[in-house]
Amino acid sequence: MIEMVIALAIVGAVAGVIAGLFGVGGGMILVPAFYYAFTTLGYTHQDLMQICLATSLATIVVTSLRSLSAHNKRGGVDRDVLRTWAPGIMIGALVSVAFAAQLRSSTLQWIFGGLGMCIGLYMAFGKTEWRVADDMPTGVRRAIYAPLVGFFSVLMGIGGGSLGVPTMTLHGMTIHRAVATSSGFGLLIAVPSVLGFFFVSLDPMLRPPMTVGAVNLAAFGLIIAMTLVTTPLGVALAHKMEAAKLKRFFAIFLVFVAANMLRKAMGY
């Protein structure tokens, strides 16, 4: 138990610095960090990735709520988009929980690594002027896109930013408004999925201590506590770097993390 607390405290400290440095949090950092921490502690069973995803999403409930409140006070959140996309995102998230509960860790590693690689490459080579439409999808297209955002976000243990921001900016929304609105996406994704993961049945003999369903409460508490302390350090460092260089470093970081997860999925 002491070893787990120390390992997770280190994960939380590093995750906080990276979140502050690159302006992100959630699964792209925490899922692989949880995976390596738990495997180092000897938890290598086939359901480990479910625990990593669920615990990452639990932290997103808190961080997204804080972020949404801050953005909303500044008037940055597009409430119409949030309201009309909410049902589809939540349905997609719940379906994804049921789907993820049936998969092995290796399959979820392939999914995380593949999607993470795509996100990293988009950040590295995508252009701000790219557009597929001038307005946000409505009707049938929204009914397709919204559940997909929720579905794939849960499979990666991430909030709304990594998939929601590109979706919105490609449909004509400004980057600042997309980032603000995506904080609401994160809450819509995390709350129903975490509630679902609490009821996922895993072998209690193979789970890390203090795990309820697939959510590890020890990791959740430590991550929230440590990121509150170390995120400002990353923010201070970020303000000393150029925005273009920062984005490039983050893209490289994502590609590296995704490639490493794919390597683990292949058994190396």
Phi and psi restraints in degrees (value plus and minus 20) as a CYANA .aco file:
   2 ILE   PHI     -84.0   -44.0
   2 ILE   PSI     -62.9   -22.9
   3 GLU   PHI     -81.4   -41.4
   3 GLU   PSI     -59.7   -19.7
   4 MET   PHI     -85.7   -45.7
   4 MET   PSI     -61.9   -21.9
   5 VAL   PHI     -81.8   -41.8
   5 VAL   PSI     -64.6   -24.6
   6 ILE   PHI     -83.7   -43.7
   6 ILE   PSI     -65.3   -25.3
   7 ALA   PHI     -82.5   -42.5
   7 ALA   PSI     -64.2   -24.2
   8 LEU   PHI     -91.7   -51.7
   8 LEU   PSI     -52.0   -12.0
   9 ALA   PHI     -84.7   -44.7
   9 ALA   PSI     -59.9   -19.9
  10 ILE   PHI     -85.0   -45.0
  10 ILE   PSI     -63.2   -23.2
  11 VAL   PHI     -78.1   -38.1
  11 VAL   PSI     -66.1   -26.1
  12 GLY   PHI     -83.0   -43.0
  12 GLY   PSI     -60.7   -20.7
  13 ALA   PHI     -83.8   -43.8
  13 ALA   PSI     -67.0   -27.0
  14 VAL   PHI     -86.5   -46.5
  14 VAL   PSI     -61.7   -21.7
  15 ALA   PHI     -82.2   -42.2
  15 ALA   PSI     -58.2   -18.2
  16 GLY   PHI     -83.7   -43.7
  16 GLY   PSI     -63.4   -23.4
  17 VAL   PHI     -82.7   -42.7
  17 VAL   PSI     -65.6   -25.6
  18 ILE   PHI     -86.4   -46.4
  18 ILE   PSI     -59.8   -19.8
  19 ALA   PHI     -82.5   -42.5
  19 ALA   PSI     -62.3   -22.3
  20 GLY   PHI     -89.3   -49.3
  20 GLY   PSI     -56.2   -16.2
  21 LEU   PHI     -89.0   -49.0
  21 LEU   PSI     -64.0   -24.0
  22 PHE   PHI    -124.5   -84.5
  22 PHE   PSI     -24.3    15.7
  23 GLY   PHI      57.0    97.0
  23 GLY   PSI       0.8    40.8
  24 VAL   PHI    -154.3  -114.3
  24 VAL   PSI     147.5   187.5
  25 GLY   PHI    -170.4  -130.4
  25 GLY   PSI    -174.1  -134.1
  26 GLY   PHI      53.1    93.1
  26 GLY   PSI    -171.8  -131.8
  27 GLY   PHI     -83.3   -43.3
  27 GLY   PSI     -55.0   -15.0
  28 MET   PHI     -80.4   -40.4
  28 MET   PSI     -43.2    -3.2
  29 ILE   PHI    -124.7   -84.7
  29 ILE   PSI     -68.8   -28.8
  30 LEU   PHI     -96.0   -56.0
  30 LEU   PSI     -58.1   -18.1
  31 VAL   PHI     -79.1   -39.1
  31 VAL   PSI     -73.8   -33.8
  32 PRO   PHI     -83.9   -43.9
  32 PRO   PSI     -54.8   -14.8
  33 ALA   PHI     -84.9   -44.9
  33 ALA   PSI     -64.4   -24.4
  34 PHE   PHI     -80.2   -40.2
  34 PHE   PSI     -63.2   -23.2
  35 TYR   PHI     -80.4   -40.4
  35 TYR   PSI     -67.3   -27.3
  36 TYR   PHI     -88.9   -48.9
  36 TYR   PSI     -56.1   -16.1
  37 ALA   PHI     -85.7   -45.7
  37 ALA   PSI     -67.4   -27.4
  38 PHE   PHI     -89.2   -49.2
  38 PHE   PSI     -58.0   -18.0
  39 THR   PHI     -87.3   -47.3
  39 THR   PSI     -57.1   -17.1
  40 THR   PHI     -81.9   -41.9
  40 THR   PSI     -53.3   -13.3
  41 LEU   PHI    -102.3   -62.3
  41 LEU   PSI     -20.8    19.2
  42 GLY   PHI      80.8   120.8
  42 GLY   PSI     -13.5    26.5
  43 TYR   PHI    -116.0   -76.0
  43 TYR   PSI      77.9   117.9
  44 THR   PHI    -143.5  -103.5
  44 THR   PSI       1.7    41.7
  45 HIS   PHI     -92.9   -52.9
  45 HIS   PSI     150.9   190.9
  46 GLN   PHI     -92.4   -52.4
  46 GLN   PSI     -30.0    10.0
  47 ASP   PHI    -123.5   -83.5
  47 ASP   PSI      -8.9    31.1
  48 LEU   PHI     -82.7   -42.7
  48 LEU   PSI     -59.0   -19.0
  49 MET   PHI     -83.4   -43.4
  49 MET   PSI     -53.3   -13.3
  50 GLN   PHI     -80.3   -40.3
  50 GLN   PSI     -59.9   -19.9
  51 ILE   PHI     -86.1   -46.1
  51 ILE   PSI     -61.1   -21.1
  52 CYS   PHI     -83.9   -43.9
  52 CYS   PSI     -64.6   -24.6
  53 LEU   PHI     -83.9   -43.9
  53 LEU   PSI     -68.2   -28.2
  54 ALA   PHI     -83.4   -43.4
  54 ALA   PSI     -62.2   -22.2
  55 THR   PHI     -89.3   -49.3
  55 THR   PSI     -58.2   -18.2
  56 SER   PHI     -80.7   -40.7
  56 SER   PSI     -65.4   -25.4
  57 LEU   PHI     -84.6   -44.6
  57 LEU   PSI     -52.7   -12.7
  58 ALA   PHI     -83.1   -43.1
  58 ALA   PSI     -60.0   -20.0
  59 THR   PHI     -87.4   -47.4
  59 THR   PSI     -50.8   -10.8
  60 ILE   PHI     -88.0   -48.0
  60 ILE   PSI     -48.3    -8.3
  61 VAL   PHI     -75.4   -35.4
  61 VAL   PSI     -66.1   -26.1
  62 VAL   PHI     -92.5   -52.5
  62 VAL   PSI     -69.9   -29.9
  63 THR   PHI     -86.0   -46.0
  63 THR   PSI     -57.8   -17.8
  64 SER   PHI     -88.3   -48.3
  64 SER   PSI     -58.1   -18.1
  65 LEU   PHI     -82.4   -42.4
  65 LEU   PSI     -64.3   -24.3
  66 ARG   PHI     -82.4   -42.4
  66 ARG   PSI     -65.7   -25.7
  67 SER   PHI     -86.9   -46.9
  67 SER   PSI     -63.6   -23.6
  68 LEU   PHI     -81.3   -41.3
  68 LEU   PSI     -62.3   -22.3
  69 SER   PHI     -81.8   -41.8
  69 SER   PSI     -64.0   -24.0
  70 ALA   PHI     -85.7   -45.7
  70 ALA   PSI     -64.8   -24.8
  71 HIS   PHI     -86.8   -46.8
  71 HIS   PSI     -57.1   -17.1
  72 ASN   PHI     -86.6   -46.6
  72 ASN   PSI     -56.2   -16.2
  73 LYS   PHI     -83.4   -43.4
  73 LYS   PSI     -48.4    -8.4
  74 ARG   PHI    -110.7   -70.7
  74 ARG   PSI     -19.3    20.7
  75 GLY   PHI      53.2    93.2
  75 GLY   PSI       2.6    42.6
  76 GLY   PHI    -107.8   -67.8
  76 GLY   PSI     -35.3     4.7
  77 VAL   PHI    -103.8   -63.8
  77 VAL   PSI     110.5   150.5
  78 ASP   PHI    -104.1   -64.1
  78 ASP   PSI      77.6   117.6
  79 ARG   PHI     -87.9   -47.9
  79 ARG   PSI     -52.3   -12.3
  80 ASP   PHI     -84.2   -44.2
  80 ASP   PSI     -64.4   -24.4
  81 VAL   PHI     -82.7   -42.7
  81 VAL   PSI     -64.8   -24.8
  82 LEU   PHI     -81.0   -41.0
  82 LEU   PSI     -63.2   -23.2
  83 ARG   PHI     -88.7   -48.7
  83 ARG   PSI     -63.8   -23.8
  84 THR   PHI     -97.9   -57.9
  84 THR   PSI     -45.0    -5.0
  85 TRP   PHI    -109.7   -69.7
  85 TRP   PSI     -35.7     4.3
  86 ALA   PHI     -76.3   -36.3
  86 ALA   PSI     -70.4   -30.4
  87 PRO   PHI     -79.2   -39.2
  87 PRO   PSI     -65.3   -25.3
  88 GLY   PHI     -84.4   -44.4
  88 GLY   PSI     -63.3   -23.3
  89 ILE   PHI     -81.5   -41.5
  89 ILE   PSI     -64.4   -24.4
  90 MET   PHI     -87.9   -47.9
  90 MET   PSI     -58.9   -18.9
  91 ILE   PHI     -83.5   -43.5
  91 ILE   PSI     -65.8   -25.8
  92 GLY   PHI     -79.9   -39.9
  92 GLY   PSI     -58.9   -18.9
  93 ALA   PHI     -85.2   -45.2
  93 ALA   PSI     -64.1   -24.1
  94 LEU   PHI     -86.9   -46.9
  94 LEU   PSI     -60.6   -20.6
  95 VAL   PHI     -81.6   -41.6
  95 VAL   PSI     -59.2   -19.2
  96 SER   PHI     -85.3   -45.3
  96 SER   PSI     -56.1   -16.1
  97 VAL   PHI     -80.7   -40.7
  97 VAL   PSI     -67.7   -27.7
  98 ALA   PHI     -81.9   -41.9
  98 ALA   PSI     -57.8   -17.8
  99 PHE   PHI     -88.9   -48.9
  99 PHE   PSI     -67.2   -27.2
 100 ALA   PHI     -83.8   -43.8
 100 ALA   PSI     -53.2   -13.2
 101 ALA   PHI     -83.6   -43.6
 101 ALA   PSI     -40.4    -0.4
 102 GLN   PHI    -114.4   -74.4
 102 GLN   PSI     -26.8    13.2
 103 LEU   PHI    -116.9   -76.9
 103 LEU   PSI     134.9   174.9
 104 ARG   PHI    -102.9   -62.9
 104 ARG   PSI     139.9   179.9
 105 SER   PHI     -77.6   -37.6
 105 SER   PSI     -59.5   -19.5
 106 SER   PHI     -82.9   -42.9
 106 SER   PSI     -58.0   -18.0
 107 THR   PHI     -86.1   -46.1
 107 THR   PSI     -62.9   -22.9
 108 LEU   PHI     -86.3   -46.3
 108 LEU   PSI     -50.8   -10.8
 109 GLN   PHI     -85.6   -45.6
 109 GLN   PSI     -62.0   -22.0
 110 TRP   PHI     -80.3   -40.3
 110 TRP   PSI     -64.5   -24.5
 111 ILE   PHI     -83.7   -43.7
 111 ILE   PSI     -67.5   -27.5
 112 PHE   PHI     -81.0   -41.0
 112 PHE   PSI     -67.6   -27.6
 113 GLY   PHI     -84.0   -44.0
 113 GLY   PSI     -63.0   -23.0
 114 GLY   PHI     -86.1   -46.1
 114 GLY   PSI     -68.1   -28.1
 115 LEU   PHI     -88.2   -48.2
 115 LEU   PSI     -58.1   -18.1
 116 GLY   PHI     -82.7   -42.7
 116 GLY   PSI     -58.2   -18.2
 117 MET   PHI     -83.3   -43.3
 117 MET   PSI     -63.0   -23.0
 118 CYS   PHI     -82.3   -42.3
 118 CYS   PSI     -62.9   -22.9
 119 ILE   PHI     -85.3   -45.3
 119 ILE   PSI     -62.7   -22.7
 120 GLY   PHI     -83.3   -43.3
 120 GLY   PSI     -63.4   -23.4
 121 LEU   PHI     -87.9   -47.9
 121 LEU   PSI     -55.6   -15.6
 122 TYR   PHI     -83.7   -43.7
 122 TYR   PSI     -62.5   -22.5
 123 MET   PHI     -84.7   -44.7
 123 MET   PSI     -54.3   -14.3
 124 ALA   PHI     -94.1   -54.1
 124 ALA   PSI     -59.2   -19.2
 125 PHE   PHI    -137.0   -97.0
 125 PHE   PSI     -29.2    10.8
 126 GLY   PHI     -88.8   -48.8
 126 GLY   PSI     130.0   170.0
 127 LYS   PHI    -130.6   -90.6
 127 LYS   PSI     122.4   162.4
 128 THR   PHI     -84.6   -44.6
 128 THR   PSI     -44.4    -4.4
 129 GLU   PHI    -105.9   -65.9
 129 GLU   PSI     -22.8    17.2
 130 TRP   PHI     -83.9   -43.9
 130 TRP   PSI     116.4   156.4
 131 ARG   PHI    -163.3  -123.3
 131 ARG   PSI     122.6   162.6
 132 VAL   PHI    -128.8   -88.8
 132 VAL   PSI     -37.1     2.9
 133 ALA   PHI    -183.9  -143.9
 133 ALA   PSI     143.1   183.1
 134 ASP   PHI    -111.7   -71.7
 134 ASP   PSI     -32.7     7.3
 135 ASP   PHI    -153.4  -113.4
 135 ASP   PSI     136.5   176.5
 136 MET   PHI     -84.3   -44.3
 136 MET   PSI     124.1   164.1
 137 PRO   PHI     -79.7   -39.7
 137 PRO   PSI     123.0   163.0
 138 THR   PHI    -150.7  -110.7
 138 THR   PSI     153.8   193.8
 139 GLY   PHI      38.5    78.5
 139 GLY   PSI    -149.9  -109.9
 140 VAL   PHI     -83.8   -43.8
 140 VAL   PSI     -61.3   -21.3
 141 ARG   PHI     -83.2   -43.2
 141 ARG   PSI     -61.4   -21.4
 142 ARG   PHI     -85.4   -45.4
 142 ARG   PSI     -57.8   -17.8
 143 ALA   PHI     -84.6   -44.6
 143 ALA   PSI     -41.9    -1.9
 144 ILE   PHI    -111.5   -71.5
 144 ILE   PSI     -67.9   -27.9
 145 TYR   PHI     -86.4   -46.4
 145 TYR   PSI     -64.7   -24.7
 146 ALA   PHI     -80.7   -40.7
 146 ALA   PSI     -69.0   -29.0
 147 PRO   PHI     -83.2   -43.2
 147 PRO   PSI     -52.4   -12.4
 148 LEU   PHI     -86.4   -46.4
 148 LEU   PSI     -59.2   -19.2
 149 VAL   PHI     -80.2   -40.2
 149 VAL   PSI     -66.9   -26.9
 150 GLY   PHI     -85.2   -45.2
 150 GLY   PSI     -61.4   -21.4
 151 PHE   PHI     -84.2   -44.2
 151 PHE   PSI     -72.8   -32.8
 152 PHE   PHI     -94.2   -54.2
 152 PHE   PSI     -47.6    -7.6
 153 SER   PHI     -84.5   -44.5
 153 SER   PSI     -62.3   -22.3
 154 VAL   PHI     -85.8   -45.8
 154 VAL   PSI     -59.4   -19.4
 155 LEU   PHI     -84.4   -44.4
 155 LEU   PSI     -37.9     2.1
 156 MET   PHI    -128.1   -88.1
 156 MET   PSI     -25.8    14.2
 157 GLY   PHI      49.4    89.4
 157 GLY   PSI      10.9    50.9
 158 ILE   PHI    -134.6   -94.6
 158 ILE   PSI     146.1   186.1
 159 GLY   PHI    -107.0   -67.0
 159 GLY   PSI    -170.3  -130.3
 160 GLY   PHI    -107.8   -67.8
 160 GLY   PSI     -33.6     6.4
 161 GLY   PHI     -88.5   -48.5
 161 GLY   PSI     -69.2   -29.2
 162 SER   PHI     -84.2   -44.2
 162 SER   PSI     -53.4   -13.4
 163 LEU   PHI    -124.8   -84.8
 163 LEU   PSI     -56.0   -16.0
 164 GLY   PHI     -88.7   -48.7
 164 GLY   PSI     -62.9   -22.9
 165 VAL   PHI     -82.9   -42.9
 165 VAL   PSI     -69.8   -29.8
 166 PRO   PHI     -79.6   -39.6
 166 PRO   PSI     -58.8   -18.8
 167 THR   PHI     -80.0   -40.0
 167 THR   PSI     -64.3   -24.3
 168 MET   PHI     -94.2   -54.2
 168 MET   PSI     -61.8   -21.8
 169 THR   PHI     -88.6   -48.6
 169 THR   PSI     -52.7   -12.7
 170 LEU   PHI     -89.0   -49.0
 170 LEU   PSI     -35.4     4.6
 171 HIS   PHI    -131.3   -91.3
 171 HIS   PSI      12.4    52.4
 172 GLY   PHI      69.2   109.2
 172 GLY   PSI     -22.1    17.9
 173 MET   PHI    -102.0   -62.0
 173 MET   PSI     122.4   162.4
 174 THR   PHI     -86.0   -46.0
 174 THR   PSI     133.3   173.3
 175 ILE   PHI     -82.2   -42.2
 175 ILE   PSI     -60.3   -20.3
 176 HIS   PHI     -86.2   -46.2
 176 HIS   PSI     -60.4   -20.4
 177 ARG   PHI     -90.7   -50.7
 177 ARG   PSI     -54.8   -14.8
 178 ALA   PHI     -85.5   -45.5
 178 ALA   PSI     -62.7   -22.7
 179 VAL   PHI     -83.4   -43.4
 179 VAL   PSI     -63.5   -23.5
 180 ALA   PHI     -83.1   -43.1
 180 ALA   PSI     -65.7   -25.7
 181 THR   PHI     -88.7   -48.7
 181 THR   PSI     -53.2   -13.2
 182 SER   PHI     -85.1   -45.1
 182 SER   PSI     -43.7    -3.7
 183 SER   PHI     -83.8   -43.8
 183 SER   PSI     -54.0   -14.0
 184 GLY   PHI     -90.2   -50.2
 184 GLY   PSI     -57.2   -17.2
 185 PHE   PHI     -77.2   -37.2
 185 PHE   PSI     -62.2   -22.2
 186 GLY   PHI     -78.9   -38.9
 186 GLY   PSI     -61.1   -21.1
 187 LEU   PHI     -87.1   -47.1
 187 LEU   PSI     -61.2   -21.2
 188 LEU   PHI     -85.1   -45.1
 188 LEU   PSI     -50.8   -10.8
 189 ILE   PHI     -98.5   -58.5
 189 ILE   PSI     -66.1   -26.1
 190 ALA   PHI     -94.0   -54.0
 190 ALA   PSI     -63.9   -23.9
 191 VAL   PHI     -80.8   -40.8
 191 VAL   PSI     -75.3   -35.3
 192 PRO   PHI     -86.8   -46.8
 192 PRO   PSI     -53.9   -13.9
 193 SER   PHI     -89.4   -49.4
 193 SER   PSI     -59.8   -19.8
 194 VAL   PHI     -85.6   -45.6
 194 VAL   PSI     -61.9   -21.9
 195 LEU   PHI     -78.9   -38.9
 195 LEU   PSI     -60.0   -20.0
 196 GLY   PHI     -86.4   -46.4
 196 GLY   PSI     -62.3   -22.3
 197 PHE   PHI     -87.1   -47.1
 197 PHE   PSI     -44.2    -4.2
 198 PHE   PHI     -82.1   -42.1
 198 PHE   PSI     -44.5    -4.5
 199 PHE   PHI    -123.3   -83.3
 199 PHE   PSI     -13.9    26.1
 200 VAL   PHI     -94.1   -54.1
 200 VAL   PSI     109.7   149.7
 201 SER   PHI    -110.9   -70.9
 201 SER   PSI      95.2   135.2
 202 LEU   PHI    -142.7  -102.7
 202 LEU   PSI     133.9   173.9
 203 ASP   PHI     -82.3   -42.3
 203 ASP   PSI      96.0   136.0
 204 PRO   PHI     -82.9   -42.9
 204 PRO   PSI     -42.4    -2.4
 205 MET   PHI     -95.5   -55.5
 205 MET   PSI     -38.3     1.7
 206 LEU   PHI    -124.8   -84.8
 206 LEU   PSI     -26.7    13.3
 207 ARG   PHI    -106.3   -66.3
 207 ARG   PSI     129.3   169.3
 208 PRO   PHI     -81.9   -41.9
 208 PRO   PSI     136.6   176.6
 209 PRO   PHI     -77.0   -37.0
 209 PRO   PSI     129.7   169.7
 210 MET   PHI      44.1    84.1
 210 MET   PSI      18.6    58.6
 211 THR   PHI    -126.0   -86.0
 211 THR   PSI     104.3   144.3
 212 VAL   PHI    -130.7   -90.7
 212 VAL   PSI      97.8   137.8
 213 GLY   PHI      43.5    83.5
 213 GLY   PSI    -134.1   -94.1
 214 ALA   PHI    -134.8   -94.8
 214 ALA   PSI     -11.4    28.6
 215 VAL   PHI    -121.7   -81.7
 215 VAL   PSI     100.9   140.9
 216 ASN   PHI    -108.8   -68.8
 216 ASN   PSI      90.4   130.4
 217 LEU   PHI     -90.4   -50.4
 217 LEU   PSI     -51.5   -11.5
 218 ALA   PHI     -84.6   -44.6
 218 ALA   PSI     -66.3   -26.3
 219 ALA   PHI     -83.7   -43.7
 219 ALA   PSI     -62.5   -22.5
 220 PHE   PHI     -77.0   -37.0
 220 PHE   PSI     -71.1   -31.1
 221 GLY   PHI     -84.7   -44.7
 221 GLY   PSI     -63.2   -23.2
 222 LEU   PHI     -87.7   -47.7
 222 LEU   PSI     -60.1   -20.1
 223 ILE   PHI     -83.8   -43.8
 223 ILE   PSI     -66.8   -26.8
 224 ILE   PHI     -79.9   -39.9
 224 ILE   PSI     -64.8   -24.8
 225 ALA   PHI     -84.7   -44.7
 225 ALA   PSI     -65.8   -25.8
 226 MET   PHI     -92.0   -52.0
 226 MET   PSI     -57.6   -17.6
 227 THR   PHI     -86.7   -46.7
 227 THR   PSI     -51.3   -11.3
 228 LEU   PHI     -81.5   -41.5
 228 LEU   PSI     -51.6   -11.6
 229 VAL   PHI    -103.1   -63.1
 229 VAL   PSI     -63.2   -23.2
 230 THR   PHI    -116.9   -76.9
 230 THR   PSI     -38.0     2.0
 231 THR   PHI     -77.8   -37.8
 231 THR   PSI     -61.8   -21.8
 232 PRO   PHI     -78.5   -38.5
 232 PRO   PSI     -48.7    -8.7
 233 LEU   PHI     -85.9   -45.9
 233 LEU   PSI     -62.4   -22.4
 234 GLY   PHI     -86.0   -46.0
 234 GLY   PSI     -58.2   -18.2
 235 VAL   PHI     -82.5   -42.5
 235 VAL   PSI     -63.9   -23.9
 236 ALA   PHI     -82.3   -42.3
 236 ALA   PSI     -59.9   -19.9
 237 LEU   PHI     -87.6   -47.6
 237 LEU   PSI     -57.8   -17.8
 238 ALA   PHI     -82.6   -42.6
 238 ALA   PSI     -56.0   -16.0
 239 HIS   PHI     -90.1   -50.1
 239 HIS   PSI     -31.4     8.6
 240 LYS   PHI    -115.2   -75.2
 240 LYS   PSI     -20.7    19.3
 241 MET   PHI    -136.0   -96.0
 241 MET   PSI     134.2   174.2
 242 GLU   PHI     -91.7   -51.7
 242 GLU   PSI     124.4   164.4
 243 ALA   PHI     -80.7   -40.7
 243 ALA   PSI     -64.0   -24.0
 244 ALA   PHI     -83.7   -43.7
 244 ALA   PSI     -61.4   -21.4
 245 LYS   PHI     -87.3   -47.3
 245 LYS   PSI     -58.7   -18.7
 246 LEU   PHI     -82.2   -42.2
 246 LEU   PSI     -64.9   -24.9
 247 LYS   PHI     -82.4   -42.4
 247 LYS   PSI     -60.1   -20.1
 248 ARG   PHI     -85.2   -45.2
 248 ARG   PSI     -62.6   -22.6
 249 PHE   PHI     -82.7   -42.7
 249 PHE   PSI     -61.1   -21.1
 250 PHE   PHI     -86.4   -46.4
 250 PHE   PSI     -59.8   -19.8
 251 ALA   PHI     -80.7   -40.7
 251 ALA   PSI     -63.3   -23.3
 252 ILE   PHI     -83.6   -43.6
 252 ILE   PSI     -61.2   -21.2
 253 PHE   PHI     -80.5   -40.5
 253 PHE   PSI     -65.7   -25.7
 254 LEU   PHI     -83.0   -43.0
 254 LEU   PSI     -64.2   -24.2
 255 VAL   PHI     -81.8   -41.8
 255 VAL   PSI     -61.4   -21.4
 256 PHE   PHI     -83.2   -43.2
 256 PHE   PSI     -66.8   -26.8
 257 VAL   PHI     -82.2   -42.2
 257 VAL   PSI     -64.4   -24.4
 258 ALA   PHI     -84.1   -44.1
 258 ALA   PSI     -62.8   -22.8
 259 ALA   PHI     -84.1   -44.1
 259 ALA   PSI     -58.5   -18.5
 260 ASN   PHI     -86.3   -46.3
 260 ASN   PSI     -57.6   -17.6
 261 MET   PHI     -86.9   -46.9
 261 MET   PSI     -58.5   -18.5
 262 LEU   PHI     -84.2   -44.2
 262 LEU   PSI     -57.6   -17.6
 263 ARG   PHI     -81.7   -41.7
 263 ARG   PSI     -62.1   -22.1
 264 LYS   PHI     -85.3   -45.3
 264 LYS   PSI     -57.5   -17.5
 265 ALA   PHI     -83.3   -43.3
 265 ALA   PSI     -51.7   -11.7
 266 MET   PHI    -101.9   -61.9
 266 MET   PSI     -23.2    16.8
 267 GLY   PHI      68.2   108.2
 267 GLY   PSI      -2.7    37.3
